[in-house]
Structures are given as structure tokens and as C-alpha cells.
């Protein structure tokens, strides 16, 4: 079962939806690596049933390179699926299933090539880092990064295998997200004087968010991104039971995406200030920094050589790469597939894309041999 397609089939078969326990899929990966003589460590999260995995091929005491991915996927409840999204379908060149592209394909490639790497006389190690709940704002990887000093020498770089068409990507925006919670007093809408409307209580903070979103358009710009400015949006608003009942609870979720040099949390400060003035509860959901790697950095030159593709300036989606960089580990994005297929029904990876990821990882090993 060392075929990358077979491994992808097994990985897709685990419905490792973001937010849920991931012991089954992590256990499979760890068992597969162990069967090929590759030791791994489990790094738990505070949830108690969420795990990161870190494996090393070669001498951990030497600085090496990290292949980083996540095993969680977004839910697959969209009506457009033509079959079970958690059963990989082989349709010509397409390998269809939830997570096939984002990003179990890269993980399958790393696992498939790992036995080959283990047989190579690597001068520096190659690590495989798999994290949980990336789709909820990279919740797992901070715990993995905190454990690295006890697991290996400071890495020379990290390759994050998010879908990029196997083109090296140098930058992405940072992100922060929060939830606002308002409490009120229920009652009949004919007597608003006897109740307190929770939705109305959200309005000052929502107005602050809308004003900040507009102000960001004329703020600092980075032409590598589309749009070139930092952004903010109100993603969800929920509350109320019926038009004639005063809502006693309401909430909104708001996110900010920041170009390099801007703090996504700071972008949300006017919203937080308005929320606190209105007596709302503020619950931070996630935060990760932007990524910015110089095009002439040795890691960028290495991955460009492995893929035969010049680095791209930036992508609009976010990854754990910014967290690796924040931890002092240079990071770059390079993985199989197209992000436009992710988070959609009939998500797929092409056979050739999977093989290209295997080839890149194999060339990395060969490049690290004396």
C-alpha cells in the first residue's frame, strides 16, 4: 500500500472534519510510518482528543527541512457531491474526494516517498509535520511548534504543501477572527420596554466593522495580493426566533486579513473597542501572521530548483507558513492541486499532480545526499 493513490484513498476515507477528534487518522499515519521504520512523536492539543504528529527521517540533531501539512478537512455537506465524499473515486485522471486537494494529496505524497527517503544517506534530516484544525485558523500547529526544540535541531526551512499548482509561493496574508456575543431579555415585540434586544446591541460593533472595512481600502497596499489592501468582513450574524419576539441572544463573526507588515489583530481593534463599550463578549477564534519570504532566500531557490518553477509572489489564502516564519523557521508554500477546487463539492486532485508532489519530495531527498 505504498502507492500514493492508495494512501490518498485511505486518508480520504477518514472523515477528519475540522473541530472533531483526529485520533483515527493520526493513528493510521503513525502506524504506517512505524511499519517502515520511521519513528514519530504525537503532540497533543489542549482539547484532549486532537493530535499533531512529527516524524524525522535522518539525524534529528542536524538542522533539516520540514514537510508540513494538515489532516483536517472542511465539512462535506454540499449538495453537489455525486457520491460519498469520504470514499475516493478514481475517474480518469481525477481523484475525487473531500480533502484530496486540500490537502491530503500532499500528505499522501510525503508518506509514499518516506520509505525511499529513509533508504537514502541524507546529510540533513527531512521531517514530516502534520497538524490539526488548520481549517479553523491553524489551531494545532502552535502546539507542534512549541514542542520542536525537544524534537529536532532548528530547521533550515519548511515547505507547506497547500495547493499551489506545485509553484513555490513566497507570501500570504495574515488573519484574525473573533466572535461577538450579545445577551438581551426576551419578550413580546409589542412591549420593547420590557425587554432588551440583543441584535440591536450588536449594531455599534457591526457599524465599526463596516467603517473599518471601508477605511482599509485607502490604507497600506501590497500589489502582490488581490485585493492589494488589508481587508475586514462581517462573516455571520445570527440571533432571534421570530419577528414578534425580542431576541435575547445574538452573535456575529468577523475576520481581518492583513498584508505583511500589518497586524490582523490590530485591524480588529476598533471593532473590539466598540464591542466592549456596548457590553458585548469578545471571543477570539483564531490568529496567524502573514508570510513573507524573499525571492532570493536559499529556501526559495531550493524549492524553485526542485520544481523547475519560478516562485510566485503571493496567494490570497492563508496557511501555517506564517507561524513557522514567526517561530524563526523560513517557510514557503508548494503543493499539488488548485486551491479553486478546495472547499467545493467534487473536490479533486489529478494523478499527475500527485506524482509531481512525489517527484519534488524525492528530489529534495536526493539534493540532501552527499
MINUTOR-830485 format. One record per atom (N, C-alpha, C): residue in one letter; x, y, z. Coordinates in steps of 0.02 Angstrom, whole numbers, plus 50000, padded with zeros to 5 digits. Example, Ala and Ser with C-alpha at 12.3 -4.5 7.8 and 13.67 -1.06 7.14 Angstrom:
2
A506604971650390/A506154977550390/A506604983550390/S506424988850354/S506844994750357/S506455000250394/
REM end
This chain:
370
X500414994050000/X500005000050000/X500435006350000/X501015006049966/X501455011849964/X501285016449905/X500815014449862/X500605018849808/X500315025249836/X500505031049809/X500215037249835/X499455037549826/X499195034549773/X498475034549764/X498135030249816/X498425024449831/X498145020249883/X498155023749951/X498705027249965/X498755030850028/X498245036550030/X498155040049974/X497655045349972/X496965042549984/X496825036549956/X496175033449967/X496065032050041/X496575029550075/X496505028250147/X496405034750186/X496775039850169/X496725046250205/X496045049550195/X495805049550133/X495145052450119/X494605048550156/X494715042050166/X494215037950200/X494105039650273/X494555043550302/X494445045950370/X494075052650367/X493475053150393/X493095059450391/X493345064250445/X493965066550436/X494295070550487/X494105077950481/X493465079250493/X493195085950485/X493465090550540/X493635096550521/X493915101450567/X493485102050630/X493815102450686/X493475103050750/X493335096450785/X493365090950748/X493225084450778/X493865080850798/X493805075450837/X494405071650856/X494735068650795/X495395067850798/X495765065350740/X496195059350756/X496055055950811/X496475050350831/X496515044750780/X495965043450743/X495965037950695/X496455039250638/X496425045150608/X496855046450550/X497575047250573/X497695050350630/X498375051050656/X498665044150672/X498245039850702/X498465033150718/X498655029150656/X498265030050602/X498435026650539/X499115028950514/X499215035550512/X499845038250486/X500435035950528/X500355036150593/X500905034150637/X501065026750628/X500545022650622/X500655015550612/X500995014050546/X500805017750494/X501105016750428/X501845018550430/X502005024250460/X502705026250466/X503105021250507/X502815019050563/X503155014150605/X503305007750567/X502835005650524/X502934999650484/X503515000250435/X503735006350422/X504305007450378/X504915009850417/X504905008750482/X505485010350522/X505585017650537/X505055021650531/X505105028850541/X504735030650605/X505105033050654/X504805034750718/X504455041550714/X503955042450756/X503595048750757/X503385050350828/X503255056650840/X503015058950905/X502325061950897/X501895060950947/X501245064150948/X501265070150994/X501015075750970/X500985081851010/X500255083551020/X499995082751081/X499285083951092/X499115091351096/X498495092751081/X498225099351094/X497845099351160/X497625105051182/X497275105451246/X496585102251245/X496325100651185/X495655097851180/X495615090751209/X496175087251209/X496195080451237/X496105075051186/X495805076551128/X495705071451076/X495925074051008/X496375079051008/X496665081850948/X497425081150951/X497725078950896/X498435077250896/X498785080050835/X499395082550846/X499875083750793/X500355077850790/X500695077050733/X501195071750726/X501825074750696/X502395072450723/X503045074850697/X503495068850689/X503725067650628/X504165061950613/X504815064550584/X505355061050597/X506015062950572/X506335057250534/X506585058750475/X506965053950435/X507685056650431/X508145053150462/X508825055650467/X508995057550539/X509535061350547/X509775063150614/X509435069450638/X509035068850689/X508645074550715/X509095080050743/X509705078250762/X510155083250792/X510435088150741/X510345086750677/X510585091150624/X509995095450598/X510125101650580/X509585105750551/X509365102850484/X508715102450474/X508455099450413/X507855103250386/X507445099850348/X506875102950315/X506225099450336/X505695103450342/X505045100950364/X504565100850305/X504225095250297/X503655094750252/X503025095350295/X502665100750288/X502105102150334/X501435101750299/X500965098450332/X500295097950305/X499785097250362/X499155097250344/X498625096250393/X498175090550370/X497875087150419/X497455081450404/X496715082850414/X496535088850437/X495835090550442/X495565093150376/X494925092450367/X494585094750306/X493965098650326/X493715102650279/X493085106150292/X492505101150285/X491925102650313/X491355098150306/X491175096950233/X490815091550221/X490645089550153/X489895088850145/X489525093850168/X488795093450166/X488495096750104/X488915099050058/X488645102349998/X488235097449956/X487695099749926/X487265095249887/X487575093049821/X488125096149800/X488405094649734/X488815088349730/X488925084849785/X489315078649782/X488905073249746/X489225069649701/X488875064349663/X488955057449696/X489355057049749/X489445050749785/X489725052449854/X489865047349893/X490125048349960/X490775052349957/X490805058349987/X491415062349982/X492005059450020/X491885054650064/X492415051650102/X492595044650076/X492445043450013/X492665037449978/X492975039749913/X493635039249907/X493985041849848/X493735038449784/X493565042449734/X493345039949669/X493895041249618/X494055036149580/X494565036749527/X494205037449461/X494185043549435/X493815044949373/X494315047649322/X494605043049283/X495115045149235/X495715048149272/X495885054149255/X496455057549287/X496265060449355/X495615060849369/X495405064149430/X495335059249489/X495575061449547/X495485057849610/X495035062149652/X494405060049660/X493875064349687/X493735062349759/X493715067249804/X493535065949873/X493695072049916/X493355072649972/X493485078250017/X494195077850045/X494565083150035/X495255083350058/X495765080850008/X495545078149951/X496015075649901/X496505081049879/X496235087049871/X496645092749850/X496905096649911/X496475097849959/X496635102050017/X496585097950082/X497125094950105/X497755094050070/X498045087150084/X497605082150082/X497825075350095/X498245072650037/X498195075749978/X498625073649923/X499355074649938/X499535080449966/X500235081649984/X500455076850039/X500015075650087/X500195070950141/X500305063950113/X499875061850067/X499955055250036/X500615054849999/X500805060249965/X501445060249929/X502025059549977/X502005063350033/X502545063050082/X502595056050112/X502025052950127/X502045046250156/X502295041150106/X502095041950043/X502295037149992/X503045037249980/X503335043149982/X504055043849968/X504475042650031/X504175042950089/X504545042350152/X504995036150155/X504755030150134/X505205024350136/X505815025250091/X505735028650034/X506305030049991/X506795034750026/X506525039850059/X506965044450095/X507345040850150/X507005036250184/X507325032550239/X507905028250214/X507885026350151/X508425022250122/X508995026450095/X508915033050093/X509435037450066/X509935039450121/X510555040750102/X511055043150151/X510995050750160/X510455052950190/X510325060050197/X510865063350240/X511125068950215/X511615072750255/X511275077150307/X510645078950294/X510235082550342/X509545079250342/X509185079750397/X508545076150401/X507975079450363/X507465075550350/X506825077950324/X506295076050376/X505915080950396/X505385079850446/X504705080150412/X504235076450438/X503535076850417/X503135079450476/X502815085150467/X502415088350520/X501695088750498/X501255085450536/X500535085350520/X500155088350578/X499745093350563/X499395096950616/X498635096150610/X498285098150662/X497555097650663/X497235104550660/X496615104750639/X496195110750638/X496515116750605/X496875115450551/X497125120950510/X496555124950481/X496015121450464/X495435124750432/X495055129250481/X495225128950544/X494915133450594/X495395138950616/X495905140250574/X496365145550591/X497025142950620/X497245137150596/X497895134450617/X497945133550693/X497445130150722/X497425129450794/X497925124350821/X498105119450780/X498535114150806/X499265115650802/X499485118950748/X500205119650735/X500575123650789/X500275128550825/X500665131750878/X500915126950931/X500515121750946/X500725116850996/X501305112550968/X501275111050903/X501815107350872/X502455111550872/X502405117850854/X502995122150852/X503305123050921/X502885123350972/X503135124051040/X503545117951061/X503385112151032/X503735105951051/X504365104751011/X504475108450956/X505035106950911/X505715107050945/X505865111750990/X506535111651020/X506715105051054/X506225101251075/X506355094751107/X506365089051056/X506195090550994/X506135085350943/X506685085450891/X506965091350877/X507455091750823/X507855098250830/X508405098550793/X508785104750787/X508365109850750/X508505116350759/X508115121450723/X508115120150648/X507535119250617/X507515117650545/X507775123250501/X508035121250443/X508265126050394/X507695129150355/X507135125650353/X506565128350316/X505985123450318/X505395126050300/X504785121950298/X504435122950232/X504225117450202/X503835117550140/X503125115750160/X502665120450151/X501965119350169/X501595117250105/X501315111250105/X501065108250044/X500355109950024/X500135116150038/X499475118250016/X499445118549939/X498855117749910/X498805117749837/X499065124249806/X499575123649765/X499865129449731/X500055127949659/X499795122349633/X499995120249566/X500735118449563/X501025116449620/X501725114749627/X502185120749611/X501915126749616/X502325132749610/X502515135149680/X503145136849692/X503325139749757/X502985146449767/X502715147649826/X502355153849842/X502715157249901/X502855163649893/X503265167249942/X502865170749996/X502225172149985/X501875176450033/X501135174750035/X500835175850094/X500105175950101/X499925180850156/X499295182650159/X499065187350210/X498995183750277/X499025187750331/X498865185250397/X498115185850410/X497895182650463/X497175182550477/X497045182450551/X496515185750572/X496255185250640/X495495185150635/X495175181250678/X494445180850678/X494195180850749/X493615183850759/X493305184150825/X492555183350820/X492255181850877/X491525181250883/X491295186250936/X490765189850920/X490455194450967/X489805191250992/X489705191451057/X489105188451088/X488725193851126/X488085194351111/X487655199251145/X487095195651181/X486945197751241/X486385195051280/X485855200351289/X485225198351287/X484675202951297/X484155199851342/X483555202451339/X482985200051378/X482405198851330/X482165192551327/X481635190851280/X480965193751303/X480515194351256/X479845196851271/X479455197751208/X478835200051215/X478415201251156/X478645207751123/X478675207651057/X478905213551021/X478445219551031/X477815218351053/X477355223951066/X477565227851128/X477975224951171/X478205228351231/X478965228551234/X479285232151188/X480015232651189/X480285235751252/X479855239451288/X480075242551350/X480195237351405/X479945231251395/X480035226051446/X480585221051428/X480905222151372/X481435217651351/X482075221451333/X482545217851307/X483175220751283/X483385216851221/X483455220351165/X483575217251100/X484325215851090/X484505209451089/X485205207551082/X485475209351014/X485075208950962/X485315210750895/X485485218150892/X485045222250922/X485185229450924/X485845230850959/X486005226751010/X486625227851048/X487245226651005/X487185222550952/X487745221350908/X487905227250862/X487405231450850/X487465236350796/X488065241050802/X488245243750861/X488825248150863/X489475244750840/X489565238450859/X490165234850838/X490135233150764/X489545231350739/X489475229850667/X489605236150626/X489365241750650/X489485248050615/X490225249750614/X490565248450671/X491285249650674/X491655245150625/X491425238950618/X491735234350570/X491645236750499/X491045239050482/X490925241450414/X491345247550399/X491415252150446/X491815258150435/X492555256350428/X492785251550468/X493485249450463/X493625246050397/X493155241950374/X493235238550309/X493325243650253/X492935248950255/X492985254050203/X493635258050209/X493845259550271/X494455263350281/X495075259550258/X495075252950264/X495655248950244/X495805249550170/X495305250950130/X495415251450057/X495905256950039/X495945262050079/X496415267550065/X497025267250110/X497125261550143/X497705260650186/X498295257850148/X498795255150184/X499395252350151/X499205247050100/X499595246650046/X499455242149990/X500055237649977/X499905231649952/X500425226949929/X500165223949864/X500465226049809/X500205224249743/X500235216849728/X500575212849768/X500605205649755/X499935202249769/X499515205549808/X498885202449829/X498285205249791/X497755201349789/X497115203649763/X496585202349816/X496295207749846/X496465214749835/X497135216549868/X497435222149849/X498095223849874/X498095226849944/X497525227649975/X497485230550042/X497275225150093/X497375226750156/X497095222550209/X496345223250208/X496005217950229/X495275218050224/X494945215750289/X494315217350296/X493915215350354/X493215213950330/X492915208750357/X492215207450339/X491825204350397/X491185205950399/X490715202650444/X490485196350409/X490665190550435/X490525184350400/X489845181350417/X489645181750481/X488995178950501/X488685183450553/X488025183750551/X487615186950604/X487045182250618/X486935180550681/X486395175850699/X486055178150762/X485395177050766/X485025178750826/X484285179250812/X483895178550864/X483175179250857/X482815172850839/X482165172550858/X481755166750845/X481185168250797/X480885174050804/X480325176150763/X480285183650763/X479935186350713/X479925193650706/X479555197050764/X479125193350799/X478745196450854/X479005194350923/X479625191850926/X479955190250989/X480585194350996/X480675197651051/X481295201451063/X481865196451071/X482385196851029/X482935191951034/X483345192951097/X483455187451133/X483845187851195/X484565185651185/X484755183751124/X485435181751110/X485595183051037/X486185185351024/X486405186550955/X487165186050953/X487425184350895/X488145183950888/X488335185750816/X488955187950808/X489245189350743/X489955186850741/X490175184550683/X490875182550674/X491185187150622/X491775189650638/X492115194750597/X492835192650588/X493105193550528/X493795191850516/X494165197750484/X494815197850494/X495265202550461/X495815198650426/X495995200950366/X496565198050330/X497055203650316/X497685202550335/X498165208050336/X498755206650290/X498955211850252/X499565211350212/X500165211150260/X500745209050233/X501335208750275/X501495215650303/X501665215750366/X501805222050400/X501225224750439/X500635221950428/X500035223950466/X499835218250512/X499605219950572/X499395215150621/X498645213950614/X498425207850596/X497705206750587/X497305207950650/X497605206650708/X497255208050770/X497155215450781/X497665219450762/X497615226650770/X497085229550723/X496985226550666/X496475228850620/X495785228450652/X495695223550696/X495045222550728/X494955226750791/X495455230650810/X495415234450873/X494815239150876/X494645242950822/X494045247250827/X493405243350840/X493375237250813/X492785233050824/X492765230850897/X493345228750923/X493375226550993/X493195232251040/X493445238251025/X493295243951068/X492545245451069/X492235245351010/X491515246551007/X491125241051042/X491355234851035/X491005229251067/X491045229851143/X491635231451169/X491705231951241/X491305237851269/X491275243351231/X490875249051253/X490125247251255/X489915242551212/X489215240451209/X489065234651257/X489575232451294/X489465226951341/X489445220151309/X489735219251251/X489735212851217/X490325208551240/X490235202051236/X490785197451249/X491175196451184/X491835196451189/X492275195551131/X492645188951139/X492575184551090/X492885177951091/X493335177451030/X493995177451041/X494465176850985/X494465169650961/X494365168650895/X494315161950867/X494985159450841/X495365163650808/X495995161450779/X496415167450759/X497055166150750/X497505171350727/X498145168250701/X498375170450644/X499035168450620/X499325174150578/X499985174850578/X500305180450544/X500375179350469/X500525184750434/X500665184350363/X501335180850351/X501415178450290/X502045175450267/X502375180250218/X503025181050224/X503405184950175/X504115182150172/X504275178750118/X504945175950107/X505245179450047/X505875181450053/X506215184649997/X506325179749940/X506255182249879/X506325177949821/X507025174949813/X507535178249843/X508215175749838/X508415171749900/X507945170449944/X508105166450003/X508325159449981/X508805156350016/X509015149549996/X508445144549992/X507935145150035/X507365140550031/X506975141549967/X506885147849946/X506535149249884/X506925146449824/X507585147249825/X507995144649770/X507975137049770/X507985133949830/X507965126649834/X507325123949803/X506755126649825/X506115123849801/X506005125449727/X506235131249705/X506185132749633/X506585127749593/X507165125749618/X507565120749584/X507245113849585/X506915112149640/X506585105649645/X505995105049597/X505645110649587/X505035110449546/X505145112749474/X505695116349462/X505805119249396/X505335125049382/X505075128049435/X504585133549427/X504815139549469/X504805145349438/X504995151449474/X504475153049528/X504685155849583/X504205157349638/X503685162449617/X503065161449644/X502535166249637/X502565171249695/X502325177349683/X502355182349735/X501925180949795/X501285179249783/X500835178749840/X500205174949820/X499845172349871/X499185169449862/X498715172649913/X498065171949900/X497565175249942/X497395171150004/X497475164550001/X497295160450058/X497845160450110/X497695158150170/X498175157950224/X498375150850242/X498955150150275/X499225143650294/X499605144350360/X499885138650383/X500305138750442/X500995141450428/X501145143250365/X501815145550347/X502015151750388/X501535156350399/X501685162250438/X501885160650509/X501595155450537/X501765153350605/X502465150250608/X502645146350557/X503325143750553/X503825149550549/X503675154350506/X504115160150499/X504175163950565/X503615164950598/X503615168450663/X504045164750714/X504075158150708/X504475154050754/X505215153750734/X505405157550683/X506095157850661/X506275152750609/X505785149450578/X505915144350528/X505685147050460/X506135148250413/X505925150550346/X505415145750317/X504905148450283/X504365144250257/X504165146450188/X503935141650149/X503705142850081/X503125138050068/X502665139950024/X502095135750006/X502245132249940/X502135125849935/X502205122249872/X501855115549878/X501315114649842/X500955108349846/X500535107049784/X500275101049777/X499905099149717/X499185101649718/X498915102749659/X498205104649653/X498105112049647/X497465113849640/X497245120749631/X496785122549688/X496925127949723/X496525129949780/X495805131449760/X495685132849697/X495005134149674/X494555127949678/X494855122049684/X494455115949690/X494295114349763/X494635117649809/X494555116149880/X493905118949906/X493635115849959/X493025118249993/X492425118349946/X492435113949896/X491895113549847/X491695106349838/X491065105049816/X490885098149801/X491295095549742/X491395089049741/X491795085649690/X492515088149689/X492775089949747/X493485091749754/X493905086049725/X494435087949689/X494845082649659/X495575084749653/X495995079749646/X496705080549630/X496825076149569/X497245078349524/X497405074349465/X497995069749480/X497985063949448/X498515059049459/X499205062149446/X499265065849392/X499905068949375/X500135073849428/X499665077349459/X499835082149513/X500115078449574/X499805072849589/X500045068849646/X500745066149632/X500865063849571/X501525061449553/X502035067049554/X501835073149535/X502295078849536/X502505080449607/X502035079849655/X502215080949725/X502705075649749/X502585069449730/X503065064149748/X503755065549719/X503775067849656/X504405069249624/X504785074849659/X504425080049681/X504755085549716/X505065083049782/X504695079149819/X504945076649884/X505535071949872/X505485067849821/X506045063349805/X506665067349786/X506585072649746/X507155076749728/X507445080349789/X507025082249836/X507275085349897/X507755080449932/X507535074249939/X507975069349970/X508625068549932/X508585068049866/X509185067149826/X509655073149833/X509365079149838/X509765085249845/X510125085449912/X509885081749961/X510175081850028/X510655076050041/X510785072349988/X511265066849994/X511965069249973/X512485066950006/X513165069049988/X513375066449920/
REM end
